[in-house]
Amino acid sequence: MTSAAARTALDLTADLPVPDLEDCYRDLHRHPELSLREHRTAGKLTERLRTAGYETAEGVGGTGVVGVLRNGDGPTVLLRADMDALPVTEETGLPYASEVADVMHACGHDLHVTWLAGAAGALAAGRDAWSGTLLVVGQPAEETGQGARAMVADGLYERFPRPDVLLAQHAAPGPAGLYAHVPGPILAASTDVDIVVHGRGGHGSRPESTVDPVVTAAYLVTRLQTVVSREIAARDSAVLTVGRIEAGTRHNIIPSRAHIALNLRTQSAEVRDRMVAAVRRVAAGECLAAGCPREPEVTVGVDFPVTVNDADTDRRVAAVHGEVFGEGTVFDPGPAMGSEDFADLAPDGVPYAYWFVTSTPADVWQAAPGADLMQKFAAVPSNHSPHFAPDLSTLVPGIRTLVSGALAHLSVA
């Protein structure tokens, strides 16, 4: 038996203005904006929310957008989409490719905004079928981990209704038409760490008169790989990536400093703290062994929280998605090591659910090498790739996921 939420979601999304929404998506894709610069994107979303009948506010947390639709007694449901693009040069060859040099919607946030606008419009048009309050949030700066915290710090829940539940979704690689739900930890924490190694510079012909920070940095890169393999239990997922090394100016100059940039991925605060402590210890030890004139500078930078779905909330949304899209469309892939700042939007104790919508075009998926799902998954363009291009066939389903998720919590007539 289909639930009232699923039936109502299908009714409210039966006559979506698909050509208009496709134009909206293409326009956003052509005009990507980096984190905290999403002024045009925010304006486009605000215009659509205002037209649909929402009370709107811009500039929340910098460039954030908030829309409120009060529709009688019932729960308050927050629907969120992130808006920022990435410093990536697009290589998709799409006719609506980015017109901004070296900036691209390489993570699907343009699609997220379109999904949110479509869902907000459908729910507003069908307000006779439900009651409660919708809080629609266009969030800036997800890619840098700044946006959610900035909106909360700017009084998001003092100026607007406090939600009873928060919902969000993300486009992901995979054959279009699947919905990935995890009732618990779904995304990892991410922490950036910078290490500056101080040496003593000099001429390349007289290394004995120097302390070479490049050699020390090389030892550090190798030794840091043992933090995960030898200090973290196999049951605790963790990743340490050295993403950047900078040192020197010329072939025959031994520099006086080297900079190493790391990224840590963990699924608990405890493991994260242990890894940071290990990085500090390894850096200090290698610099001491090398005879560096100063201790290294170890700086902890941008961090993202662990995303842990409320199990009951996620199961509730997954169940209605299964009803809307059919048997076999909803699956549990287990936690991923990617990161998000959506959890920073959630007030203490307020449940949330976050899920993925697979979006690889059918022809791209079929052409990908590999005999099984995971081999193909590794072969198709992923988020942050210059070739990442979600299939427009996911436009209507992505709206239905948000509408049905909201209706699973609102009071449905």
GICOR-V743621 format. One record per pair of residues at least 4 apart in sequence whose ideal C-beta (glycine too) atoms are under 7 Angstrom apart, sorted by sequence separation. I is the first residue (numbers start at 0). J is the second residue. If there is no record, write none. Layout:
<<I:J> <I:J>>
//
This chain:
<<1:5> <3:7> <4:8> <5:9> <6:10> <7:11> <8:12> <9:13> <16:20> <17:21> <18:22> <19:23> <20:24> <21:25> <22:26> <23:27> <24:28> <25:29> <26:30> <32:36> <37:41> <38:42> <39:43> <40:44> <41:45> <42:46> <43:47> <44:48> <45:49> <46:50> <47:51> <49:53> <58:62> <59:63> <92:96> <104:108> <107:111> <108:112> <109:113> <110:114> <111:115> <112:116> <113:117> <114:118> <115:119> <116:120> <117:121> <118:122> <119:123> <120:124> <121:125> <122:126> <145:149> <146:150> <147:151> <148:152> <149:153> <151:155> <154:158> <155:159> <173:177> <181:185> <201:205> <211:215> <212:216> <213:217> <214:218> <215:219> <216:220> <217:221> <218:222> <219:223> <224:228> <225:229> <226:230> <227:231> <231:235> <248:252> <266:270> <267:271> <268:272> <269:273> <270:274> <271:275> <272:276> <273:277> <274:278> <275:279> <276:280> <277:281> <278:282> <279:283> <280:284> <281:285> <282:286> <283:287> <284:288> <285:289> <308:312> <309:313> <310:314> <311:315> <312:316> <313:317> <314:318> <315:319> <316:320> <317:321> <318:322> <319:323> <320:324> <324:328> <345:349> <359:363> <360:364> <361:365> <362:366> <363:367> <370:374> <372:376> <373:377> <374:378> <375:379> <380:384> <383:387> <389:393> <393:397> <394:398> <395:399> <396:400> <398:402> <399:403> <400:404> <401:405> <402:406> <403:407> <405:409> <1:6> <15:20> <32:37> <48:53> <59:64> <91:96> <97:102> <104:109> <140:145> <141:146> <150:155> <151:156> <156:161> <206:211> <247:252> <265:270> <286:291> <308:313> <321:326> <359:364> <369:374> <382:387> <406:411> <32:38> <49:55> <59:65> <97:103> <140:146> <231:237> <248:254> <265:271> <345:351> <369:375> <380:386> <381:387> <32:39> <48:55> <57:64> <89:96> <139:146> <201:208> <247:254> <321:328> <380:387> <32:40> <89:97> <138:146> <171:179> <201:209> <246:254> <263:271> <286:294> <321:329> <367:375> <380:388> <30:39> <56:65> <138:147> <140:149> <200:209> <265:274> <286:295> <320:329> <369:378> <45:55> <55:65> <199:209> <227:237> <246:256> <368:378> <55:66> <122:133> <198:209> <199:210> <227:238> <246:257> <263:274> <283:294> <364:375> <367:378> <45:57> <54:66> <138:150> <198:210> <227:239> <245:257> <246:258> <283:295> <317:329> <341:353> <367:379> <27:40> <53:66> <54:67> <88:101> <198:211> <226:239> <244:257> <245:258> <282:295> <53:67> <89:103> <198:212> <339:353> <53:68> <86:101> <88:103> <197:212> <224:239> <244:259> <282:297> <364:379> <27:43> <41:57> <52:68> <86:102> <87:103> <119:135> <196:212> <223:239> <363:379> <198:215> <243:260> <261:278> <48:66> <84:102> <85:103> <87:105> <223:241> <241:259> <242:260> <279:297> <45:64> <84:103> <196:215> <242:261> <278:297> <44:64> <84:104> <85:105> <115:135> <196:216> <241:261> <242:262> <359:379> <41:62> <85:106> <220:241> <240:261> <115:137> <239:261> <240:262> <41:64> <38:62> <84:108> <239:263> <275:299> <37:62> <83:108> <112:137> <134:159> <194:219> <35:61> <82:108> <134:160> <238:264> <35:62> <81:108> <237:264> <132:160> <134:162> <216:244> <237:265> <81:111> <82:112> <216:246> <236:266> <360:390> <80:111> <358:389> <359:390> <80:112> <235:267> <358:390> <213:246> <237:270> <306:339> <80:114> <212:246> <213:247> <80:115> <235:270> <239:274> <303:338> <306:341> <358:393> <303:339> <304:340> <306:342> <316:352> <78:115> <237:274> <303:340> <305:342> <356:393> <267:305> <304:342> <312:350> <316:354> <220:259> <231:270> <266:305> <304:343> <312:351> <313:352> <78:118> <219:259> <312:352> <356:396> <41:82> <213:254> <216:257> <309:350> <356:397> <40:82> <211:253> <212:254> <309:351> <212:255> <216:259> <308:351> <309:352> <209:253> <212:256> <213:257> <308:352> <356:400> <37:82> <212:257> <308:353> <37:83> <206:253> <230:277> <306:353> <203:251> <226:274> <34:83> <202:251> <203:252> <33:83> <203:253> <32:83> <33:84> <226:277> <32:84> <200:252> <201:253> <226:278> <31:84> <33:86> <66:119> <200:253> <200:254> <68:123> <76:131> <78:133> <82:137> <200:255> <223:278> <226:281> <70:126> <75:131> <82:138> <83:139> <198:254> <199:255> <73:130> <74:131> <75:132> <76:133> <77:134> <78:135> <79:136> <80:137> <81:138> <82:139> <83:140> <85:142> <198:255> <72:130> <73:131> <76:134> <80:138> <83:141> <111:169> <197:255> <198:256> <223:281> <70:129> <71:130> <75:134> <77:136> <79:138> <83:142> <111:170> <197:256> <222:281> <70:130> <81:141> <110:170> <196:256> <70:131> <195:256> <196:257> <70:132> <107:169> <219:281> <69:132> <107:170> <195:258> <219:282> <222:285> <68:132> <67:132> <68:133> <81:146> <193:258> <194:259> <29:95> <31:97> <53:119> <219:285> <28:95> <67:134> <193:260> <218:285> <29:97> <30:98> <31:99> <44:112> <51:119> <266:334> <28:97> <29:98> <30:99> <33:102> <47:116> <51:120> <66:135> <192:261> <25:95> <53:123> <215:285> <31:102> <48:119> <52:123> <65:136> <191:262> <192:263> <215:286> <31:103> <40:112> <44:116> <51:123> <264:336> <324:396> <31:104> <47:120> <63:136> <64:137> <189:262> <190:263> <63:137> <215:289> <264:338> <63:138> <189:264> <28:104> <63:139> <215:291> <323:399> <27:104> <62:139> <187:264> <188:265> <61:139> <187:265> <188:266> <60:139> <187:266> <210:289> <188:268> <210:290> <320:400> <323:403> <28:109> <190:271> <210:291> <27:109> <53:135> <184:266> <210:292> <63:146> <188:271> <192:275> <320:403> <319:403> <24:109> <27:112> <75:160> <77:162> <190:275> <319:404> <24:110> <27:113> <60:146> <75:161> <76:162> <79:165> <192:278> <48:135> <63:150> <75:162> <76:163> <61:149> <75:163> <76:164> <77:165> <78:166> <79:167> <194:282> <316:404> <319:407> <24:113> <60:149> <74:163> <77:166> <23:113> <60:150> <74:164> <76:166> <196:286> <59:150> <316:407> <60:152> <67:159> <315:407> <20:113> <23:116> <44:137> <60:153> <67:160> <198:291> <199:292> <59:153> <65:159> <197:291> <196:291> <197:292> <41:137> <59:155> <197:293> <20:117> <197:295> <238:336> <196:295> <195:295> <236:336> <194:295> <195:296> <15:117> <37:139> <194:297> <35:139> <34:139> <35:140> <192:297> <193:298> <15:121> <34:140> <192:299> <193:300> <34:142> <192:300> <12:121> <34:143> <190:299> <191:300> <11:121> <35:145> <191:301> <11:122> <34:145> <190:302> <189:302> <11:125> <188:302> <189:303> <188:303> <188:304> <11:128> <188:305> <187:305> <186:306> <7:128> <184:305> <185:306> <7:129> <184:307> <185:308> <183:307> <183:308> <182:308> <181:308> <183:310> <182:310> <182:313> <181:313> <182:314> <180:313> <180:316> <180:317> <178:320> <178:324> <164:312> <186:334> <180:329> <185:334> <186:335> <187:336> <189:338> <166:316> <178:328> <181:331> <184:334> <185:335> <187:337> <188:338> <177:328> <178:329> <179:330> <180:331> <181:332> <186:337> <187:338> <176:328> <181:333> <186:338> <177:330> <179:332> <181:334> <186:339> <144:301> <143:301> <144:302> <144:303> <185:353> <167:341> <180:354> <179:354> <178:354> <179:355> <178:356> <165:344> <165:345> <177:357> <176:357> <175:357> <174:357> <175:358> <165:349> <171:355> <173:357> <175:359> <161:346> <164:349> <166:351> <168:353> <171:356> <172:357> <174:359> <175:360> <163:349> <164:350> <165:351> <166:352> <167:353> <168:354> <169:355> <170:356> <171:357> <173:359> <175:361> <162:349> <164:351> <168:355> <171:358> <172:359> <168:356> <170:358> <156:346> <174:364> <151:343> <147:340> <151:344> <146:340> <147:341> <150:344> <148:343> <144:340> <147:343> <147:344> <141:339> <141:340> <173:376> <172:376> <172:379> <172:380> <172:381> <171:382> <175:390> <175:392> <175:393> <170:389> <176:396> <178:400> <168:397> <168:400> <168:401> <166:401> <166:404> <166:405> <164:408> <107:358> <79:341> <79:344> <133:405> <107:382> <106:382> <105:382> <106:383> <121:398> <129:406> <105:383> <131:409> <105:384> <110:389> <130:409> <131:410> <105:385> <118:398> <122:402> <129:409> <130:410> <113:394> <117:398> <121:402> <129:410> <103:385> <105:387> <107:389> <129:411> <114:397> <118:401> <122:405> <128:411> <129:412> <114:398> <118:402> <128:412> <115:401> <110:397> <114:401> <90:385> <91:386> <93:388> <87:383> <89:385> <90:386> <88:385> <91:388> <85:383> <87:385> <5:319> <9:323> <4:319> <8:323> <2:319> <5:322> <5:323> <2:322> <1:322> <78:401> <78:405> <76:405> <76:408> <76:409> <74:408> <74:409> <73:409> <73:410> <21:391> <24:394> <21:394> <20:394> <17:394> <17:395> <15:395> <12:395> <15:398> <12:398> <12:399> <12:402> <8:399> <11:402> <8:402> <8:403> <5:403> <8:406> <4:403> <7:406> <4:406> <4:407> <7:411> <4:411> <3:411>>
//
